[in-house]
Amino acid sequence: MSTKKNKSEYLKYLLDGTLLTKESVVRQIPFLLFWALLAIFYIANRYHAEKLTIEISRLQRQLNDLRSESISIEAELMFIGKQSNVIEMVKQKNLDLKESVLPPRKIVAPNFEKN
């Protein structure tokens, strides 16, 4: 029966705030504040790390999309740049251009040395 009385007295002691005025608890306040600050720092650090992880994965997906788009555009430009395709596009647009039958020539300028 005394254990029931002890439990009820302890509960009353805890709820009315008398426990917080004891000297042993008051001496522990700086330590408890340190732990609270450490917990807040831990939570903030975890939140920041998760935010960075989400941002990294988003940027990675965006990079993969842009890389795929770049490769497809490059392939399309290579196809468009073929001589046969260029000739066909010139004909379709009715441009007055003709394909040269002469090979290109290299123009060499004389080397003038300054005295």
N, CA, C and O atoms as a GROMACS GRO file, in nm:
protein
  460
    1MET      N    1   0.081  -0.119   0.000
    1MET     CA    2   0.000   0.000   0.000
    1MET      C    3   0.086   0.126   0.000
    1MET      O    4   0.046   0.229  -0.053
    2SER      N    5   0.205   0.116   0.060
    2SER     CA    6   0.292   0.233   0.066
    2SER      C    7   0.347   0.269  -0.071
    2SER      O    8   0.378   0.385  -0.096
    3THR      N    9   0.361   0.171  -0.160
    3THR     CA   10   0.411   0.201  -0.295
    3THR      C   11   0.308   0.282  -0.373
    3THR      O   12   0.343   0.368  -0.454
    4LYS      N   13   0.179   0.253  -0.348
    4LYS     CA   14   0.075   0.330  -0.414
    4LYS      C   15   0.076   0.473  -0.364
    4LYS      O   16   0.056   0.567  -0.442
    5LYS      N   17   0.098   0.490  -0.237
    5LYS     CA   18   0.104   0.623  -0.178
    5LYS      C   19   0.227   0.698  -0.230
    5LYS      O   20   0.219   0.817  -0.260
    6ASN      N   21   0.340   0.629  -0.242
    6ASN     CA   22   0.462   0.691  -0.295
    6ASN      C   23   0.442   0.737  -0.440
    6ASN      O   24   0.487   0.845  -0.478
    7LYS      N   25   0.376   0.654  -0.519
    7LYS     CA   26   0.352   0.688  -0.658
    7LYS      C   27   0.262   0.811  -0.670
    7LYS      O   28   0.288   0.900  -0.752
    8SER      N   29   0.158   0.815  -0.590
    8SER     CA   30   0.067   0.929  -0.598
    8SER      C   31   0.134   1.056  -0.547
    8SER      O   32   0.112   1.164  -0.602
    9GLU      N   33   0.217   1.044  -0.442
    9GLU     CA   34   0.289   1.161  -0.391
    9GLU      C   35   0.391   1.211  -0.495
    9GLU      O   36   0.408   1.331  -0.514
   10TYR      N   37   0.457   1.118  -0.559
   10TYR     CA   38   0.556   1.156  -0.661
   10TYR      C   39   0.487   1.224  -0.779
   10TYR      O   40   0.537   1.323  -0.832
   11LEU      N   41   0.371   1.171  -0.820
   11LEU     CA   42   0.296   1.231  -0.930
   11LEU      C   43   0.251   1.372  -0.893
   11LEU      O   44   0.259   1.465  -0.974
   12LYS      N   45   0.204   1.388  -0.770
   12LYS     CA   46   0.161   1.520  -0.723
   12LYS      C   47   0.282   1.613  -0.719
   12LYS      O   48   0.274   1.729  -0.759
   13TYR      N   49   0.392   1.563  -0.671
   13TYR     CA   50   0.516   1.638  -0.659
   13TYR      C   51   0.565   1.684  -0.798
   13TYR      O   52   0.616   1.794  -0.813
   14LEU      N   53   0.548   1.596  -0.898
   14LEU     CA   54   0.590   1.626  -1.034
   14LEU      C   55   0.497   1.727  -1.100
   14LEU      O   56   0.544   1.820  -1.166
   15LEU      N   57   0.367   1.710  -1.083
   15LEU     CA   58   0.270   1.796  -1.150
   15LEU      C   59   0.261   1.936  -1.092
   15LEU      O   60   0.236   2.031  -1.166
   16ASP      N   61   0.280   1.952  -0.962
   16ASP     CA   62   0.266   2.087  -0.904
   16ASP      C   63   0.392   2.171  -0.920
   16ASP      O   64   0.392   2.288  -0.882
   17GLY      N   65   0.500   2.115  -0.976
   17GLY     CA   66   0.619   2.193  -1.005
   17GLY      C   67   0.719   2.200  -0.892
   17GLY      O   68   0.821   2.267  -0.905
   18THR      N   69   0.692   2.134  -0.782
   18THR     CA   70   0.786   2.137  -0.670
   18THR      C   71   0.916   2.068  -0.705
   18THR      O   72   1.022   2.104  -0.654
   19LEU      N   73   0.909   1.970  -0.791
   19LEU     CA   74   1.029   1.898  -0.831
   19LEU      C   75   1.130   1.991  -0.900
   19LEU      O   76   1.250   1.975  -0.883
   20LEU      N   77   1.080   2.088  -0.977
   20LEU     CA   78   1.168   2.176  -1.050
   20LEU      C   79   1.240   2.278  -0.961
   20LEU      O   80   1.337   2.340  -1.004
   21THR      N   81   1.194   2.294  -0.839
   21THR     CA   82   1.259   2.391  -0.749
   21THR      C   83   1.366   2.326  -0.663
   21THR      O   84   1.436   2.396  -0.589
   22LYS      N   85   1.380   2.196  -0.671
   22LYS     CA   86   1.485   2.128  -0.592
   22LYS      C   87   1.622   2.170  -0.641
   22LYS      O   88   1.642   2.193  -0.761
   23GLU      N   89   1.715   2.178  -0.550
   23GLU     CA   90   1.850   2.223  -0.584
   23GLU      C   91   1.920   2.127  -0.680
   23GLU      O   92   1.995   2.172  -0.766
   24SER      N   93   1.897   1.998  -0.667
   24SER     CA   94   1.962   1.902  -0.757
   24SER      C   95   1.914   1.920  -0.901
   24SER      O   96   1.992   1.902  -0.994
   25VAL      N   97   1.789   1.956  -0.919
   25VAL     CA   98   1.736   1.979  -1.054
   25VAL      C   99   1.788   2.113  -1.107
   25VAL      O  100   1.823   2.123  -1.224
   26VAL      N  101   1.793   2.214  -1.022
   26VAL     CA  102   1.838   2.346  -1.064
   26VAL      C  103   1.984   2.340  -1.110
   26VAL      O  104   2.022   2.411  -1.203
   27ARG      N  105   2.065   2.258  -1.046
   27ARG     CA  106   2.205   2.244  -1.085
   27ARG      C  107   2.220   2.177  -1.222
   27ARG      O  108   2.321   2.196  -1.290
   28GLN      N  109   2.120   2.099  -1.260
   28GLN     CA  110   2.126   2.028  -1.387
   28GLN      C  111   2.074   2.112  -1.505
   28GLN      O  112   2.084   2.067  -1.620
   29ILE      N  113   2.021   2.229  -1.480
   29ILE     CA  114   1.962   2.311  -1.588
   29ILE      C  115   2.063   2.343  -1.698
   29ILE      O  116   2.027   2.328  -1.815
   30PRO      N  117   2.186   2.386  -1.670
   30PRO     CA  118   2.279   2.412  -1.781
   30PRO      C  119   2.305   2.287  -1.866
   30PRO      O  120   2.316   2.295  -1.988
   31PHE      N  121   2.315   2.174  -1.800
   31PHE     CA  122   2.336   2.049  -1.872
   31PHE      C  123   2.215   2.016  -1.960
   31PHE      O  124   2.232   1.974  -2.075
   32LEU      N  125   2.096   2.034  -1.908
   32LEU     CA  126   1.974   2.008  -1.985
   32LEU      C  127   1.962   2.106  -2.102
   32LEU      O  128   1.920   2.066  -2.211
   33LEU      N  129   1.998   2.230  -2.082
   33LEU     CA  130   1.997   2.328  -2.191
   33LEU      C  131   2.098   2.291  -2.299
   33LEU      O  132   2.070   2.306  -2.418
   34PHE      N  133   2.214   2.243  -2.258
   34PHE     CA  134   2.314   2.197  -2.354
   34PHE      C  135   2.258   2.084  -2.440
   34PHE      O  136   2.274   2.085  -2.562
   35TRP      N  137   2.191   1.987  -2.375
   35TRP     CA  138   2.133   1.876  -2.450
   35TRP      C  139   2.021   1.923  -2.543
   35TRP      O  140   2.007   1.872  -2.654
   36ALA      N  141   1.942   2.019  -2.498
   36ALA     CA  142   1.835   2.072  -2.582
   36ALA      C  143   1.895   2.142  -2.704
   36ALA      O  144   1.846   2.125  -2.816
   37LEU      N  145   1.999   2.221  -2.683
   37LEU     CA  146   2.066   2.289  -2.793
   37LEU      C  147   2.128   2.188  -2.890
   37LEU      O  148   2.121   2.205  -3.011
   38LEU      N  149   2.188   2.086  -2.836
   38LEU     CA  150   2.246   1.981  -2.918
   38LEU      C  151   2.139   1.909  -3.001
   38LEU      O  152   2.161   1.878  -3.118
   39ALA      N  153   2.024   1.884  -2.941
   39ALA     CA  154   1.914   1.819  -3.012
   39ALA      C  155   1.863   1.909  -3.125
   39ALA      O  156   1.835   1.860  -3.235
   40ILE      N  157   1.850   2.039  -3.100
   40ILE     CA  158   1.805   2.133  -3.202
   40ILE      C  159   1.906   2.136  -3.316
   40ILE      O  160   1.868   2.137  -3.434
   41PHE      N  161   2.034   2.140  -3.283
   41PHE     CA  162   2.138   2.139  -3.386
   41PHE      C  163   2.132   2.011  -3.469
   41PHE      O  164   2.145   2.016  -3.591
   42TYR      N  165   2.112   1.898  -3.404
   42TYR     CA  166   2.104   1.770  -3.473
   42TYR      C  167   1.985   1.768  -3.570
   42TYR      O  168   1.998   1.724  -3.684
   43ILE      N  169   1.870   1.815  -3.525
   43ILE     CA  170   1.750   1.817  -3.609
   43ILE      C  171   1.770   1.910  -3.728
   43ILE      O  172   1.734   1.876  -3.841
   44ALA      N  173   1.828   2.028  -3.703
   44ALA     CA  174   1.852   2.123  -3.812
   44ALA      C  175   1.952   2.066  -3.913
   44ALA      O  176   1.934   2.082  -4.034
   45ASN      N  177   2.055   2.000  -3.864
   45ASN     CA  178   2.155   1.941  -3.953
   45ASN      C  179   2.093   1.830  -4.038
   45ASN      O  180   2.121   1.820  -4.157
   46ARG      N  181   2.010   1.750  -3.978
   46ARG     CA  182   1.942   1.642  -4.051
   46ARG      C  183   1.850   1.700  -4.159
   46ARG      O  184   1.848   1.651  -4.272
   47TYR      N  185   1.775   1.804  -4.125
   47TYR     CA  186   1.686   1.869  -4.220
   47TYR      C  187   1.765   1.927  -4.337
   47TYR      O  188   1.725   1.913  -4.453
   48HIS      N  189   1.875   1.991  -4.307
   48HIS     CA  190   1.960   2.049  -4.412
   48HIS      C  191   2.016   1.940  -4.503
   48HIS      O  192   2.020   1.957  -4.625
   49ALA      N  193   2.060   1.830  -4.445
   49ALA     CA  194   2.116   1.720  -4.524
   49ALA      C  195   2.010   1.658  -4.616
   49ALA      O  196   2.038   1.628  -4.731
   50GLU      N  197   1.888   1.640  -4.566
   50GLU     CA  198   1.781   1.586  -4.648
   50GLU      C  199   1.746   1.682  -4.762
   50GLU      O  200   1.721   1.640  -4.874
   51LYS      N  201   1.746   1.812  -4.732
   51LYS     CA  202   1.716   1.912  -4.834
   51LYS      C  203   1.823   1.908  -4.944
   51LYS      O  204   1.790   1.917  -5.062
   52LEU      N  205   1.950   1.896  -4.905
   52LEU     CA  206   2.058   1.888  -5.003
   52LEU      C  207   2.048   1.761  -5.086
   52LEU      O  208   2.073   1.764  -5.207
   53THR      N  209   2.013   1.651  -5.025
   53THR     CA  210   1.999   1.525  -5.097
   53THR      C  211   1.889   1.534  -5.202
   53THR      O  212   1.906   1.487  -5.314
   54ILE      N  213   1.777   1.594  -5.165
   54ILE     CA  214   1.666   1.612  -5.259
   54ILE      C  215   1.710   1.701  -5.374
   54ILE      O  216   1.679   1.673  -5.490
   55GLU      N  217   1.780   1.809  -5.343
   55GLU     CA  218   1.827   1.902  -5.446
   55GLU      C  219   1.927   1.834  -5.541
   55GLU      O  220   1.923   1.855  -5.662
   56ILE      N  221   2.017   1.753  -5.485
   56ILE     CA  222   2.115   1.682  -5.568
   56ILE      C  223   2.045   1.584  -5.662
   56ILE      O  224   2.081   1.576  -5.779
   57SER      N  225   1.947   1.510  -5.612
   57SER     CA  226   1.877   1.414  -5.699
   57SER      C  227   1.797   1.487  -5.806
   57SER      O  228   1.788   1.440  -5.920
   58ARG      N  229   1.738   1.603  -5.773
   58ARG     CA  230   1.664   1.681  -5.873
   58ARG      C  231   1.758   1.731  -5.982
   58ARG      O  232   1.727   1.722  -6.100
   59LEU      N  233   1.874   1.782  -5.941
   59LEU     CA  234   1.971   1.831  -6.039
   59LEU      C  235   2.029   1.717  -6.123
   59LEU      O  236   2.058   1.736  -6.241
   60GLN      N  237   2.045   1.600  -6.063
   60GLN     CA  238   2.095   1.484  -6.138
   60GLN      C  239   1.995   1.442  -6.246
   60GLN      O  240   2.035   1.412  -6.359
   61ARG      N  241   1.865   1.440  -6.210
   61ARG     CA  242   1.763   1.408  -6.310
   61ARG      C  243   1.761   1.512  -6.422
   61ARG      O  244   1.750   1.478  -6.540
   62GLN      N  245   1.773   1.638  -6.384
   62GLN     CA  246   1.774   1.746  -6.483
   62GLN      C  247   1.896   1.733  -6.575
   62GLN      O  248   1.885   1.753  -6.696
   63LEU      N  249   2.012   1.700  -6.517
   63LEU     CA  250   2.133   1.681  -6.598
   63LEU      C  251   2.116   1.566  -6.696
   63LEU      O  252   2.156   1.577  -6.812
   64ASN      N  253   2.057   1.457  -6.652
   64ASN     CA  254   2.034   1.342  -6.742
   64ASN      C  255   1.939   1.380  -6.854
   64ASN      O  256   1.961   1.342  -6.970
   65ASP      N  257   1.834   1.454  -6.822
   65ASP     CA  258   1.739   1.498  -6.925
   65ASP      C  259   1.809   1.588  -7.027
   65ASP      O  260   1.791   1.571  -7.148
   66LEU      N  261   1.888   1.683  -6.979
   66LEU     CA  262   1.957   1.775  -7.070
   66LEU      C  263   2.062   1.702  -7.154
   66LEU      O  264   2.081   1.735  -7.270
   67ARG      N  265   2.129   1.603  -7.095
   67ARG     CA  266   2.227   1.525  -7.171
   67ARG      C  267   2.157   1.446  -7.282
   67ARG      O  268   2.208   1.440  -7.394
   68SER      N  269   2.043   1.386  -7.252
   68SER     CA  270   1.968   1.312  -7.354
   68SER      C  271   1.921   1.406  -7.464
   68SER      O  272   1.929   1.372  -7.583
   69GLU      N  273   1.872   1.523  -7.426
   69GLU     CA  274   1.827   1.620  -7.526
   69GLU      C  275   1.943   1.665  -7.613
   69GLU      O  276   1.927   1.681  -7.734
   70SER      N  277   2.059   1.687  -7.552
   70SER     CA  278   2.177   1.728  -7.627
   70SER      C  279   2.219   1.623  -7.729
   70SER      O  280   2.253   1.655  -7.843
   71ILE      N  281   2.216   1.498  -7.688
   71ILE     CA  282   2.255   1.390  -7.779
   71ILE      C  283   2.157   1.380  -7.895
   71ILE      O  284   2.198   1.360  -8.009
   72SER      N  285   2.027   1.392  -7.867
   72SER     CA  286   1.929   1.382  -7.976
   72SER      C  287   1.940   1.501  -8.071
   72SER      O  288   1.926   1.483  -8.192
   73ILE      N  289   1.963   1.621  -8.019
   73ILE     CA  290   1.980   1.738  -8.106
   73ILE      C  291   2.106   1.725  -8.190
   73ILE      O  292   2.106   1.761  -8.308
   74GLU      N  293   2.212   1.674  -8.130
   74GLU     CA  294   2.338   1.655  -8.204
   74GLU      C  295   2.318   1.556  -8.319
   74GLU      O  296   2.368   1.577  -8.429
   75ALA      N  297   2.246   1.448  -8.291
   75ALA     CA  298   2.221   1.348  -8.397
   75ALA      C  299   2.135   1.409  -8.508
   75ALA      O  300   2.160   1.385  -8.626
   76GLU      N  301   2.035   1.487  -8.469
   76GLU     CA  302   1.950   1.552  -8.570
   76GLU      C  303   2.030   1.650  -8.655
   76GLU      O  304   2.012   1.655  -8.777
   77LEU      N  305   2.118   1.728  -8.592
   77LEU     CA  306   2.200   1.823  -8.667
   77LEU      C  307   2.297   1.752  -8.761
   77LEU      O  308   2.323   1.799  -8.871
   78MET      N  309   2.350   1.639  -8.717
   78MET     CA  310   2.440   1.563  -8.805
   78MET      C  311   2.364   1.511  -8.926
   78MET      O  312   2.416   1.510  -9.037
   79PHE      N  313   2.240   1.469  -8.905
   79PHE     CA  314   2.157   1.420  -9.016
   79PHE      C  315   2.124   1.534  -9.111
   79PHE      O  316   2.132   1.518  -9.233
   80ILE      N  317   2.086   1.650  -9.057
   80ILE     CA  318   2.050   1.765  -9.139
   80ILE      C  319   2.172   1.817  -9.216
   80ILE      O  320   2.158   1.866  -9.328
   81GLY      N  321   2.289   1.807  -9.156
   81GLY     CA  322   2.409   1.862  -9.218
   81GLY      C  323   2.469   1.778  -9.329
   81GLY      O  324   2.565   1.820  -9.392
   82LYS      N  325   2.413   1.660  -9.355
   82LYS     CA  326   2.464   1.578  -9.464
   82LYS      C  327   2.444   1.650  -9.597
   82LYS      O  328   2.346   1.723  -9.615
   83GLN      N  329   2.536   1.629  -9.687
   83GLN     CA  330   2.532   1.700  -9.816
   83GLN      C  331   2.403   1.670  -9.891
   83GLN      O  332   2.343   1.760  -9.949
   84SER      N  333   2.360   1.547  -9.892
   84SER     CA  334   2.238   1.511  -9.964
   84SER      C  335   2.116   1.579  -9.903
   84SER      O  336   2.026   1.621  -9.976
   85ASN      N  337   2.111   1.592  -9.771
   85ASN     CA  338   1.998   1.659  -9.706
   85ASN      C  339   2.001   1.808  -9.732
   85ASN      O  340   1.896   1.870  -9.749
   86VAL      N  341   2.119   1.867  -9.737
   86VAL     CA  342   2.130   2.010  -9.764
   86VAL      C  343   2.082   2.038  -9.906
   86VAL      O  344   2.010   2.136  -9.929
   87ILE      N  345   2.120   1.955 -10.000
   87ILE     CA  346   2.076   1.973 -10.139
   87ILE      C  347   1.924   1.962 -10.148
   87ILE      O  348   1.859   2.042 -10.216
   88GLU      N  349   1.868   1.865 -10.079
   88GLU     CA  350   1.723   1.846 -10.080
   88GLU      C  351   1.651   1.966 -10.018
   88GLU      O  352   1.549   2.010 -10.071
   89MET      N  353   1.703   2.020  -9.910
   89MET     CA  354   1.640   2.137  -9.846
   89MET      C  355   1.649   2.260  -9.936
   89MET      O  356   1.556   2.340  -9.939
   90VAL      N  357   1.760   2.277 -10.008
   90VAL     CA  358   1.775   2.391 -10.101
   90VAL      C  359   1.671   2.379 -10.212
   90VAL      O  360   1.612   2.479 -10.253
   91LYS      N  361   1.649   2.258 -10.262
   91LYS     CA  362   1.549   2.237 -10.368
   91LYS      C  363   1.409   2.264 -10.317
   91LYS      O  364   1.327   2.324 -10.387
   92GLN      N  365   1.380   2.221 -10.195
   92GLN     CA  366   1.246   2.241 -10.139
   92GLN      C  367   1.214   2.389 -10.119
   92GLN      O  368   1.100   2.431 -10.137
   93LYS      N  369   1.314   2.466 -10.082
   93LYS     CA  370   1.291   2.609 -10.055
   93LYS      C  371   1.309   2.695 -10.180
   93LYS      O  372   1.302   2.817 -10.172
   94ASN      N  373   1.331   2.632 -10.293
   94ASN     CA  374   1.347   2.700 -10.422
   94ASN      C  375   1.452   2.811 -10.417
   94ASN      O  376   1.430   2.921 -10.468
   95LEU      N  377   1.564   2.782 -10.355
   95LEU     CA  378   1.675   2.877 -10.353
   95LEU      C  379   1.754   2.861 -10.482
   95LEU      O  380   1.766   2.751 -10.536
   96ASP      N  381   1.806   2.969 -10.530
   96ASP     CA  382   1.881   2.964 -10.656
   96ASP      C  383   2.028   2.933 -10.627
   96ASP      O  384   2.117   3.013 -10.655
   97LEU      N  385   2.051   2.817 -10.571
   97LEU     CA  386   2.187   2.773 -10.538
   97LEU      C  387   2.215   2.643 -10.612
   97LEU      O  388   2.127   2.559 -10.630
   98LYS      N  389   2.340   2.628 -10.654
   98LYS     CA  390   2.380   2.506 -10.721
   98LYS      C  391   2.502   2.449 -10.652
   98LYS      O  392   2.585   2.521 -10.596
   99GLU      N  393   2.510   2.319 -10.658
   99GLU     CA  394   2.623   2.250 -10.595
   99GLU      C  395   2.748   2.272 -10.680
   99GLU      O  396   2.744   2.261 -10.803
  100SER      N  397   2.858   2.304 -10.615
  100SER     CA  398   2.984   2.326 -10.687
  100SER      C  399   3.041   2.191 -10.729
  100SER      O  400   3.040   2.094 -10.653
  101VAL      N  401   3.090   2.187 -10.849
  101VAL     CA  402   3.151   2.064 -10.899
  101VAL      C  403   3.302   2.071 -10.891
  101VAL      O  404   3.371   1.970 -10.907
  102LEU      N  405   3.354   2.191 -10.866
  102LEU     CA  406   3.499   2.208 -10.853
  102LEU      C  407   3.541   2.183 -10.707
  102LEU      O  408   3.472   2.226 -10.614
  103PRO      N  409   3.652   2.115 -10.689
  103PRO     CA  410   3.699   2.094 -10.552
  103PRO      C  411   3.749   2.226 -10.492
  103PRO      O  412   3.790   2.315 -10.567
  104PRO      N  413   3.746   2.241 -10.363
  104PRO     CA  414   3.795   2.364 -10.302
  104PRO      C  415   3.946   2.377 -10.320
  104PRO      O  416   4.018   2.278 -10.328
  105ARG      N  417   3.993   2.503 -10.327
  105ARG     CA  418   4.137   2.528 -10.341
  105ARG      C  419   4.185   2.605 -10.221
  105ARG      O  420   4.111   2.684 -10.162
  106LYS      N  421   4.307   2.581 -10.186
  106LYS     CA  422   4.369   2.649 -10.073
  106LYS      C  423   4.441   2.773 -10.126
  106LYS      O  424   4.518   2.765 -10.221
  107ILE      N  425   4.414   2.888 -10.062
  107ILE     CA  426   4.479   3.012 -10.102
  107ILE      C  427   4.592   3.037 -10.003
  107ILE      O  428   4.572   3.044  -9.882
  108VAL      N  429   4.712   3.050 -10.058
  108VAL     CA  430   4.829   3.070  -9.974
  108VAL      C  431   4.878   3.213  -9.996
  108VAL      O  432   4.908   3.252 -10.109
  109ALA      N  433   4.886   3.289  -9.891
  109ALA     CA  434   4.935   3.426  -9.900
  109ALA      C  435   5.086   3.424  -9.881
  109ALA      O  436   5.138   3.346  -9.801
  110PRO      N  437   5.156   3.510  -9.953
  110PRO     CA  438   5.302   3.513  -9.936
  110PRO      C  439   5.336   3.564  -9.796
  110PRO      O  440   5.265   3.648  -9.739
  111ASN      N  441   5.444   3.513  -9.743
  111ASN     CA  442   5.489   3.551  -9.610
  111ASN      C  443   5.576   3.676  -9.622
  111ASN      O  444   5.686   3.669  -9.677
  112PHE      N  445   5.530   3.788  -9.571
  112PHE     CA  446   5.606   3.912  -9.575
  112PHE      C  447   5.678   3.926  -9.444
  112PHE      O  448   5.615   3.933  -9.338
  113GLU      N  449   5.808   3.929  -9.450
  113GLU     CA  450   5.887   3.946  -9.329
  113GLU      C  451   5.922   4.093  -9.312
  113GLU      O  452   5.953   4.161  -9.409
  114LYS      N  453   5.916   4.140  -9.190
  114LYS     CA  454   5.952   4.278  -9.163
  114LYS      C  455   6.101   4.284  -9.134
  114LYS      O  456   6.156   4.200  -9.063
  115ASN      N  457   6.166   4.385  -9.193
  115ASN     CA  458   6.310   4.400  -9.174
  115ASN      C  459   6.339   4.481  -9.053
  115ASN      O  460   6.455   4.504  -9.020
   0.00000   0.00000   0.00000
